[in-house]
Amino acid sequence: MKNMFIIFSVIIIIFFTGCSSKMNLEKKSVLVMLKTDKLKYYDTGFLALDDIFLHLELFNVSTPIVTIKIENNEICFDKNCLEKRAFVDEYLSKYYEQDILFNIFSGKEIFNAKNLIHESGGFTQYIKDENLDIIYIVNSKEINFYDNFNGIKIKLKKLK
């Protein structure tokens, strides 16, 4: 009987810690601008992320207006999910890497750190070719991504 109790306790602990890991991520208040041909948002929200999972919920006048989730090989905009490659091709640019949106919202380098310039508290990347004209700036307070060739702007400002 004692062994059954121990086994049951271990199963319960594993179940609750395994299922709750993503729900326990710290949520940060952010101001987000997401401007592409098909997406136009400039709202506040909450961002939760780790190395492989991103959850961004945007609000307008305290009302949730859109949820973006990036996990495994999918990007979900509200409940509409696409494979990363298909989403990036349709909503951003076919010339972008499939993880670019996750990397931008995470403040990570893009395009294998091409033209990376380390700066105090962050970095800058300038990437220009026949299909891209990108300025990407990351520091401790905000993230700015501009692709002048494709007309894409993504800004993420951390709020207190």
C-alpha positions as CSV (number, residue, x, y, z in Angstrom):
1,M,0.0,0.0,0.0
2,K,2.8,2.4,0.8
3,N,4.5,1.6,-2.5
4,M,1.2,2.4,-4.3
5,F,1.0,5.8,-2.5
6,I,4.6,6.6,-3.6
7,I,4.0,5.6,-7.2
8,F,0.7,7.6,-7.3
9,S,2.4,10.7,-5.8
10,V,5.3,10.5,-8.3
11,I,2.7,10.3,-11.2
12,I,0.8,13.3,-9.9
13,I,4.0,15.4,-9.5
14,I,5.2,14.5,-13.1
15,F,1.7,15.2,-14.5
16,F,1.4,18.6,-12.9
17,T,5.0,19.8,-13.6
18,G,5.0,18.5,-17.1
19,C,1.7,20.2,-18.0
20,S,2.3,23.4,-16.3
21,S,5.7,24.3,-17.7
22,K,4.4,26.6,-20.4
23,M,1.8,28.2,-18.2
24,N,4.4,29.2,-15.7
25,L,6.4,31.3,-18.2
26,E,6.9,34.9,-17.1
27,K,4.6,37.3,-19.1
28,K,6.1,40.6,-20.0
29,S,4.1,43.7,-20.9
30,V,5.0,44.9,-24.4
31,L,3.9,47.5,-27.0
32,V,3.9,45.8,-30.4
33,M,3.8,47.2,-33.9
34,L,3.4,44.5,-36.6
35,K,3.0,46.0,-40.1
36,T,3.0,44.0,-43.3
37,D,0.7,43.9,-46.3
38,K,-1.7,41.5,-44.5
39,L,-1.1,42.3,-40.8
40,K,-1.5,45.7,-39.2
41,Y,-1.4,45.9,-35.4
42,Y,-0.1,48.5,-33.0
43,D,-1.3,47.5,-29.5
44,T,-0.2,46.5,-26.1
45,G,0.0,42.9,-25.0
46,F,1.7,40.2,-23.0
47,L,4.6,38.2,-24.3
48,A,5.7,34.8,-22.8
49,L,8.5,32.9,-24.3
50,D,11.3,30.3,-23.8
51,D,13.7,28.7,-26.1
52,I,11.1,26.9,-28.3
53,F,7.7,28.5,-27.4
54,L,6.3,32.0,-27.9
55,H,2.8,33.3,-26.8
56,L,1.9,36.9,-27.6
57,E,-1.6,38.2,-26.8
58,L,-2.5,41.7,-28.0
59,F,-5.1,43.9,-26.5
60,N,-7.0,47.0,-27.5
61,V,-8.9,48.9,-24.8
62,S,-8.5,45.9,-22.5
63,T,-10.1,43.5,-25.0
64,P,-8.0,40.7,-26.5
65,I,-7.8,41.2,-30.2
66,V,-5.3,38.6,-31.4
67,T,-3.1,35.8,-30.1
68,I,0.1,34.7,-31.8
69,K,1.6,31.3,-30.8
70,I,4.8,29.9,-32.2
71,E,5.7,26.4,-31.2
72,N,7.4,23.4,-32.8
73,N,6.8,23.9,-36.6
74,E,3.7,26.0,-36.4
75,I,2.7,29.7,-36.2
76,C,-0.9,30.2,-35.0
77,F,-2.7,33.5,-35.5
78,D,-5.7,33.2,-33.2
79,K,-6.8,29.7,-34.0
80,N,-5.6,29.7,-37.6
81,C,-2.4,27.7,-37.7
82,L,0.1,27.3,-40.5
83,E,3.5,25.6,-40.8
84,K,6.2,28.2,-40.2
85,R,7.4,28.2,-43.8
86,A,3.9,28.7,-45.1
87,F,3.1,31.5,-42.6
88,V,6.4,33.4,-43.3
89,D,5.9,33.0,-47.1
90,E,2.2,34.3,-46.9
91,Y,2.5,37.0,-44.3
92,L,6.1,38.2,-44.4
93,S,8.4,37.3,-47.3
94,K,9.5,34.1,-49.0
95,Y,13.1,35.4,-48.7
96,Y,13.0,35.2,-44.9
97,E,14.1,32.2,-42.8
98,Q,11.2,30.3,-41.3
99,D,12.2,31.1,-37.7
100,I,12.5,34.9,-38.3
101,L,9.3,35.9,-36.4
102,F,10.3,33.9,-33.3
103,N,13.9,35.2,-33.5
104,I,12.7,38.8,-33.8
105,F,10.2,38.6,-30.8
106,S,13.0,36.8,-28.8
107,G,15.6,39.4,-29.7
108,K,17.9,36.8,-31.3
109,E,20.1,37.3,-34.4
110,I,18.5,36.6,-37.8
111,F,20.0,35.2,-41.0
112,N,22.7,33.3,-39.1
113,A,24.0,36.5,-37.5
114,K,24.9,38.0,-40.9
115,N,26.5,41.5,-40.6
116,L,26.1,41.4,-36.8
117,I,27.5,44.4,-35.0
118,H,27.7,44.1,-31.2
119,E,26.8,47.2,-29.3
120,S,26.4,48.1,-25.7
121,G,23.3,46.2,-24.4
122,G,22.4,44.7,-27.8
123,F,23.3,44.4,-31.5
124,T,22.4,45.7,-34.9
125,Q,22.2,43.9,-38.3
126,Y,22.1,45.5,-41.7
127,I,21.1,43.0,-44.4
128,K,20.8,44.1,-48.0
129,D,20.5,42.2,-51.3
130,E,18.2,42.1,-54.3
131,N,15.2,41.0,-52.2
132,L,15.9,42.5,-48.7
133,D,16.8,45.8,-47.2
134,I,16.7,45.0,-43.4
135,I,17.7,47.1,-40.4
136,Y,17.4,45.1,-37.2
137,I,18.2,46.7,-33.9
138,V,18.0,45.0,-30.5
139,N,18.7,46.5,-27.1
140,S,17.5,46.0,-23.6
141,K,14.4,48.2,-24.0
142,E,13.2,47.4,-27.5
143,I,13.5,45.5,-30.7
144,N,13.1,47.2,-34.1
145,F,13.0,45.3,-37.4
146,Y,12.5,47.2,-40.7
147,D,12.6,45.7,-44.2
148,N,12.3,48.7,-46.5
149,F,12.3,46.5,-49.6
150,N,9.3,44.4,-48.5
151,G,7.5,47.2,-46.5
152,I,7.6,45.3,-43.2
153,K,8.0,46.9,-39.7
154,I,8.0,45.0,-36.5
155,K,8.6,46.8,-33.2
156,L,8.5,45.5,-29.7
157,K,8.9,47.8,-26.8
158,K,9.1,46.4,-23.2
159,L,6.8,48.2,-20.8
160,K,7.3,48.3,-17.1
